[in-house]
Amino acid sequence: MSYTKILFFFCLFCCCLITAAAAGVEVPASPLPPTKVQTLEVQEQNISSRVEVVGTVQAVDQAVIAAKITGTILEIPVVLGSKVNKGDLLVKINADEISARVLQAQAQLDQARRNLKREEKLLKQQASTPETVKSMRDMLAVAKAEYREAASMLSYTTITAPFSGVITRKIANSGDLATPGTPLMHLENGSRLQVVSSIPESISLQIQQGDHLAVNIPVTGITEEGEVAEISPVVNPLSRTSQVKINLSSSSGLRTGMFARVRIPGTRSATLMVPEQAVVPFGQLEKIFVVKEGKAQLRLVRTGMRKQGMIEILSGLRPGERIVTGNNRLLVNGQPLIIDN
């Protein structure tokens, strides 16, 4: 048969269909074949939401070492990474004027003692008065206070370690000028570590001191339960977060400054969870097939979180409905089903 004849018969067939439709004659459609599928009845589940925030590993005991007086640094016997014990010398500052002040205060103290001793002796001989002796005693008290002040200032010329630890930052060197409040070095005790994190204000009220939270250090693969040690009572108005410090039980393999993740349990709520294979992509949407009178009924759904092979259904499905979970990729709406559970 020639191509022209084939085209003629095809056009004739189409014209017959159009004529039949215009005349109100129904053209029977071919029935859909039944398909064997697996199904599941959807039930509500109580799940707890989980929030994950980031944090930083820090030492519980850390100090910024600074001078209390002005002077030239004579000696810094430590370097970056040095391990020190409590009381070890960290910085020695030259302050000749303070040493001279101590000598002057010592001389004034000795003079006040001699004057008081002489007046007390004269008082016994009726050669002095009680008022004079009392004045000498007051002058001795002032001299003692001035000496203690000068001696305290002299003690500031040497700075010692307030606790055992490691020098993690060294800013000053020998010959530099030390001024009050200017940091010279940082000291940390790496045996006790904690994670410092900022918790959103929406969930900060759910956390109490003494709670245990899961802490993960990705670079080391370490995950452990940390205890909440401190909670800030105020909220940062810029970030809307509160600072929380979580003590770690072990410091093995950890260093300060490491990145950490803190998992915070949220509120429990009822939701619908279905297997991942029950949800079929449908263009930019997602669909599920519901069993209705032995046939597949297409439903467009809105999904939420994914957890352990399950998907949360936010809308489009009701509890108690039976859905198709297997052999559903080629299903069409209204197709008969053979339940094979």
C-alpha positions as CSV (number, residue, x, y, z in Angstrom):
1,M,0.0,0.0,0.0
2,S,1.4,3.4,-1.0
3,Y,2.1,6.2,1.4
4,T,-0.7,8.3,-0.1
5,K,-3.3,5.6,0.7
6,I,-2.1,5.2,4.3
7,L,-2.3,8.9,4.8
8,F,-5.9,8.9,3.3
9,F,-7.2,6.2,5.6
10,F,-5.6,7.9,8.7
11,C,-7.3,11.2,7.9
12,L,-10.6,9.3,7.3
13,F,-10.3,7.7,10.7
14,C,-9.7,11.0,12.4
15,C,-12.7,12.5,10.7
16,C,-14.9,9.7,11.9
17,L,-13.7,10.3,15.5
18,I,-14.4,14.0,15.3
19,T,-17.8,13.4,13.7
20,A,-18.7,10.9,16.4
21,A,-17.7,13.3,19.2
22,A,-19.7,16.1,17.6
23,A,-22.7,13.8,17.4
24,G,-22.5,12.9,21.1
25,V,-21.3,9.3,20.5
26,E,-19.0,8.1,23.2
27,V,-15.8,6.3,22.1
28,P,-14.9,3.6,24.5
29,A,-11.4,4.0,26.1
30,S,-9.1,1.0,26.6
31,P,-9.2,-0.2,30.2
32,L,-6.1,0.2,32.4
33,P,-4.4,-3.1,33.3
34,P,-4.4,-3.9,37.1
35,T,-1.0,-3.6,38.8
36,K,0.3,-5.5,41.7
37,V,1.6,-3.1,44.4
38,Q,2.7,-3.0,48.1
39,T,0.7,-0.7,50.5
40,L,1.0,0.7,53.9
41,E,-1.6,2.4,56.3
42,V,-0.4,5.8,57.4
43,Q,-0.3,6.5,61.1
44,E,0.6,9.6,63.1
45,Q,4.0,9.4,64.9
46,N,5.3,11.5,67.7
47,I,8.8,12.8,66.8
48,S,11.0,15.3,68.3
49,S,12.5,18.1,66.2
50,R,16.3,18.6,66.5
51,V,18.2,21.8,66.2
52,E,22.0,21.9,65.5
53,V,24.1,24.9,66.3
54,V,27.8,25.5,65.9
55,G,30.4,26.2,68.6
56,T,34.1,26.5,69.4
57,V,36.2,24.4,71.7
58,Q,37.8,26.5,74.4
59,A,39.7,25.9,77.7
60,V,37.7,26.2,80.9
61,D,40.8,27.8,82.6
62,Q,42.3,30.6,80.4
63,A,43.9,33.9,81.2
64,V,45.2,36.9,79.5
65,I,48.5,37.8,81.1
66,A,49.0,41.6,81.4
67,A,51.2,44.0,83.4
68,K,50.0,46.2,86.3
69,I,52.8,48.7,86.0
70,T,54.8,50.5,83.3
71,G,58.3,49.3,82.6
72,T,60.7,47.7,80.2
73,I,60.5,43.9,80.0
74,L,63.7,42.4,81.2
75,E,62.9,38.7,80.8
76,I,60.3,36.4,79.3
77,P,61.5,32.8,80.0
78,V,58.7,31.2,78.0
79,V,58.0,30.7,74.3
80,L,54.8,29.8,72.4
81,G,53.7,26.3,73.5
82,S,55.7,26.3,76.7
83,K,54.2,24.3,79.5
84,V,54.3,26.0,82.9
85,N,53.3,25.2,86.4
86,K,51.4,27.4,88.8
87,G,53.8,30.0,90.2
88,D,56.4,29.8,87.4
89,L,57.9,33.1,86.2
90,L,56.4,34.4,83.0
91,V,57.5,38.0,82.8
92,K,60.0,40.2,84.7
93,I,59.7,44.0,84.3
94,N,62.4,46.6,85.1
95,A,61.0,49.3,87.4
96,D,63.9,51.1,89.1
97,E,61.7,53.9,90.3
98,I,59.5,51.4,92.3
99,S,62.6,49.9,93.8
100,A,63.8,53.4,94.9
101,R,60.3,54.0,96.3
102,V,60.5,50.9,98.4
103,L,63.9,51.9,99.8
104,Q,62.5,55.4,100.6
105,A,59.5,53.9,102.3
106,Q,61.7,51.5,104.3
107,A,63.8,54.4,105.5
108,Q,60.8,56.4,106.5
109,L,59.4,53.4,108.4
110,D,62.7,53.0,110.3
111,Q,62.8,56.7,111.1
112,A,59.2,56.6,112.4
113,R,60.0,53.6,114.7
114,R,63.1,55.5,116.1
115,N,61.0,58.6,116.7
116,L,58.3,56.7,118.5
117,K,60.8,54.8,120.6
118,R,62.6,58.1,121.6
119,E,59.3,59.8,122.5
120,E,58.1,56.9,124.6
121,K,61.4,57.0,126.5
122,L,61.0,60.7,127.1
123,L,57.4,60.2,128.3
124,K,58.6,57.9,131.0
125,Q,61.1,60.6,132.1
126,Q,58.2,63.2,132.1
127,A,60.1,65.0,129.2
128,S,57.3,64.5,126.6
129,T,53.6,64.5,126.4
130,P,51.0,61.7,125.6
131,E,49.8,63.7,122.6
132,T,53.3,63.7,121.1
133,V,53.6,59.9,121.6
134,K,50.2,59.4,120.0
135,S,51.3,61.6,117.0
136,M,54.5,59.5,116.6
137,R,52.4,56.3,116.6
138,D,50.1,57.7,113.9
139,M,53.2,58.6,111.8
140,L,54.5,55.0,112.2
141,A,51.1,53.6,111.0
142,V,51.3,55.9,107.9
143,A,54.9,54.8,107.3
144,K,53.9,51.1,107.5
145,A,51.1,51.6,105.0
146,E,53.4,53.4,102.5
147,Y,55.9,50.6,102.8
148,R,53.3,48.0,102.2
149,E,52.0,49.9,99.1
150,A,55.5,50.2,97.7
151,A,56.3,46.6,98.4
152,S,53.1,45.5,96.6
153,M,54.1,47.7,93.6
154,L,57.5,46.0,93.6
155,S,55.8,42.6,93.5
156,Y,54.1,43.6,90.2
157,T,57.5,43.6,88.5
158,T,57.4,39.8,88.3
159,I,54.4,38.1,86.8
160,T,53.9,34.4,87.6
161,A,51.5,31.8,86.2
162,P,48.1,31.8,88.0
163,F,47.6,28.1,87.1
164,S,49.3,25.3,85.3
165,G,48.9,25.3,81.5
166,V,50.3,26.1,78.1
167,I,51.3,29.4,76.5
168,T,48.9,29.6,73.5
169,R,49.8,33.1,72.4
170,K,52.9,35.3,73.0
171,I,52.6,38.9,72.1
172,A,55.5,40.7,73.9
173,N,59.2,40.1,73.9
174,S,62.2,41.2,75.9
175,G,62.9,44.9,75.6
176,D,59.3,45.8,74.9
177,L,57.6,48.4,77.0
178,A,54.9,46.9,79.3
179,T,51.9,49.1,80.2
180,P,49.0,48.4,82.6
181,G,46.3,46.4,81.0
182,T,48.2,45.6,77.7
183,P,48.1,41.8,77.0
184,L,51.5,40.1,77.0
185,M,50.5,36.5,76.5
186,H,47.7,34.0,76.8
187,L,47.7,31.0,79.1
188,E,45.3,28.0,78.8
189,N,44.9,24.8,80.7
190,G,44.1,22.2,78.0
191,S,43.2,19.4,80.4
192,R,39.7,20.9,80.9
193,L,37.8,21.9,77.7
194,Q,34.3,23.1,76.9
195,V,32.3,24.1,73.9
196,V,31.0,27.7,73.7
197,S,28.0,28.1,71.5
198,S,25.2,30.6,70.8
199,I,21.7,29.2,71.1
200,P,18.7,30.8,69.4
201,E,16.4,32.6,71.8
202,S,13.5,30.4,70.7
203,I,15.0,27.4,72.4
204,S,17.3,28.8,74.9
205,L,14.6,28.7,77.6
206,Q,14.4,24.9,77.2
207,I,18.0,24.4,78.3
208,Q,18.9,24.3,82.0
209,Q,22.2,24.2,83.8
210,G,23.2,20.5,84.2
211,D,21.5,19.3,81.0
212,H,23.4,16.9,78.8
213,L,23.7,17.8,75.0
214,A,25.3,15.8,72.2
215,V,28.5,17.5,71.0
216,N,30.3,16.5,67.8
217,I,33.8,17.5,66.7
218,P,33.8,16.8,62.9
219,V,37.6,17.0,62.4
220,T,38.2,14.3,65.0
221,G,34.9,12.3,64.6
222,I,34.4,12.5,68.3
223,T,30.8,12.6,69.6
224,E,30.0,12.8,73.3
225,E,27.5,14.0,75.8
226,G,28.5,17.4,77.3
227,E,27.1,18.9,80.5
228,V,25.8,22.5,80.3
229,A,27.9,24.5,82.8
230,E,26.9,28.1,82.1
231,I,23.9,29.8,80.4
232,S,23.9,33.5,79.7
233,P,20.9,35.2,81.3
234,V,20.7,37.8,78.5
235,V,19.9,37.6,74.8
236,N,22.2,39.3,72.2
237,P,19.9,41.9,70.5
238,L,21.9,41.6,67.3
239,S,22.0,37.8,66.8
240,R,19.0,36.9,69.0
241,T,21.1,34.2,70.7
242,S,22.3,33.4,74.2
243,Q,25.7,32.0,75.0
244,V,26.0,28.5,76.5
245,K,29.1,26.8,77.8
246,I,29.1,23.0,77.7
247,N,31.8,21.1,79.6
248,L,33.4,18.1,77.9
249,S,34.3,15.0,79.8
250,S,37.5,14.2,77.8
251,S,40.1,16.4,76.2
252,S,42.0,13.6,74.4
253,G,42.7,14.5,70.8
254,L,41.1,17.9,71.1
255,R,42.6,21.4,70.8
256,T,41.2,24.8,71.6
257,G,39.7,26.6,68.7
258,M,38.3,23.5,67.0
259,F,34.9,23.6,65.3
260,A,32.1,21.8,67.0
261,R,28.4,21.1,66.5
262,V,25.9,21.0,69.3
263,R,22.6,19.0,68.9
264,I,19.7,20.4,70.9
265,P,16.5,18.4,71.2
266,G,13.4,20.3,70.2
267,T,9.7,19.9,71.0
268,R,7.8,16.7,70.3
269,S,4.9,16.9,67.8
270,A,2.6,14.5,66.0
271,T,3.2,14.1,62.2
272,L,2.9,11.7,59.3
273,M,5.9,9.8,58.2
274,V,6.0,7.7,55.1
275,P,8.7,5.6,53.4
276,E,10.8,7.5,50.9
277,Q,9.8,5.1,48.1
278,A,6.2,6.1,48.5
279,V,6.9,9.7,47.3
280,V,7.2,10.0,43.5
281,P,8.7,13.1,41.9
282,F,6.1,14.9,39.7
283,G,7.8,17.7,37.8
284,Q,8.5,20.4,40.4
285,L,6.0,18.7,42.7
286,E,5.8,15.4,44.6
287,K,2.9,12.9,44.5
288,I,1.7,9.9,46.4
289,F,-0.9,7.2,45.4
290,V,-3.6,6.4,47.8
291,V,-5.7,3.2,47.6
292,K,-9.3,4.2,47.0
293,E,-11.9,1.4,46.3
294,G,-9.2,-0.8,44.8
295,K,-7.8,1.9,42.5
296,A,-4.9,4.3,42.7
297,Q,-5.8,7.9,43.5
298,L,-3.1,10.5,42.8
299,R,-2.4,13.0,45.6
300,L,0.0,16.0,45.4
301,V,1.8,16.3,48.8
302,R,4.0,18.8,50.5
303,T,7.0,17.1,52.3
304,G,9.1,18.1,55.2
305,M,12.2,16.6,56.9
306,R,13.8,13.4,55.9
307,K,15.0,11.0,58.7
308,Q,16.2,7.4,58.5
309,G,14.6,6.5,55.2
310,M,11.3,8.3,56.1
311,I,9.8,11.5,54.8
312,E,7.5,13.8,56.7
313,I,4.2,14.7,54.9
314,L,3.0,18.2,55.8
315,S,-0.2,18.3,53.7
316,G,-2.1,16.1,51.2
317,L,-2.5,13.0,53.3
318,R,-4.6,12.0,56.3
319,P,-4.0,9.5,59.1
320,G,-5.5,6.1,58.4
321,E,-5.3,6.3,54.6
322,R,-3.5,3.4,52.8
323,I,-0.8,4.5,50.4
324,V,1.2,2.6,47.7
325,T,4.8,2.0,48.7
326,G,6.0,-0.3,46.0
327,N,5.8,-0.6,42.2
328,N,4.3,2.9,42.1
329,R,6.6,4.7,39.6
330,L,4.5,3.9,36.5
331,L,1.1,4.1,38.2
332,V,-1.6,6.5,36.8
333,N,-4.6,7.9,38.4
334,G,-7.5,5.5,38.5
335,Q,-5.5,2.4,37.7
336,P,-6.8,-0.8,39.3
337,L,-4.6,-2.3,42.0
338,I,-3.8,-5.8,43.2
339,I,-2.6,-5.5,46.9
340,D,0.4,-7.7,47.5
341,N,1.4,-7.1,51.2
